[in-house]
């Protein structure tokens, strides 16, 4: 997708992007989809055999908002704190100003506020 089309997509935290824009070259879409399907199949087998804990460290290592102060909405209220990562069940961990670590099964990041101290 070219930059002109991406500029039409409104994203609250991270701007939309594409392989074309990021890598400055076109890709064989069928090849990319094939690689994604193969990777998904391998990871699904691992998940079914060993569960989510086998992915926890990898997911925590690539979370873009880990260590960042955020606002997070759990569909009932908006919370503010530092995103600590995810637990062994894949639930989001948010450290509140009180020091309490709140666990969220679902919700959405509303806003990235600042780097944590």
N, C-alpha and C positions, 0 to 999 in steps of 0.2 A: 504494500500500500504506500503510495507516495505521500510526502509531507503535507501537501495541500489537502488531501483527504483526512489525514490524521488531525489536522488543525480544526476540523469540524467536530471532533469527539471531545466532549467535556468530561474530565476526570478530576475528582476532588483532591486527590493526593499526588498521584504520579501521572504524568502525561502519557497519552497513548503513543505507541511506537510500532515499528514493523522491522522485519528482517532487512527489507530494502533500505530503509533509512539508517539502521544501526550498522549494517555491514557494507553499505554502499555497493551492493550487487544484488542481482536477482537470483532466486533459488528455484530448483525444480520442486514444485509443490508436492507432487506425487512422492518424490524421494523423501522429503521432510516428513510427510504424513506416514510413510512406510516405516521410517526410523522411529517415529513417535509410537506407532502401534506396537512395534517390536519391543521397545523399551517398556511400554505400559504392560505388555504381556509378561515380560520377565519380572517386573516389579510386583505385578499382581500375584504371580506364583510365590514370590518371596513373602508378600503380605499374608497370603493364605496359609503359608507354612509357619512363619515366625511371628506374625502379627505386626502391629504398628510400632512397637518399641524398636524394631530393627531399622526403622526410618527416622526415629526421633533426632538423633545426633546430626544426620545429614540435613534434615529440615531446619533444625535450629541454626546450623552453620550458614544457611543461605537466606534467612529471614531478613528482609530489608529494613524492617522497623524494630528489630531486636535492639534493646538498649536505648530506644528513642521514646521520649515523652509523647503520648498520644491521647486522643479522646476516642473512646470506644463505646458504641451503643449496643446494648444487649436486647433491644426491642422493648425494654421496660424503662430504662434510664441510661443516661450517658455518664460514663466513668472517665476519670482522668488519672493517668499514672504512667509508669515506665513499662514498656512491653518487655517481659522477661524471657519470652520464648513459648514453647509448647511443652506439655507434659507427656508421659508415656501413652496417654489416651488420645493425644492430638488436640487437647483443649488449650486454649490461649491462657497464658499466665500474665496478669497485670499487677505490678507492685504499686499500691496506692501510697499517697503521701504519709499515711499512718504507719506504713511498713507492712501492712497486711498484703498478702499475695492472693488476689481474687482469681478464681478459675472460671472461665467462660466456655460453654459448650458451643455457643453460636453467637453471632452478632457481626458488626462491621466497624472497621476503623472509620471514624468520622473526620479526623484531622490529625496530622502530624504536627506536634508543637515545637519541640526543640531537642537538641542532644541532651541526654541525661548526664548528670555530674558523676 
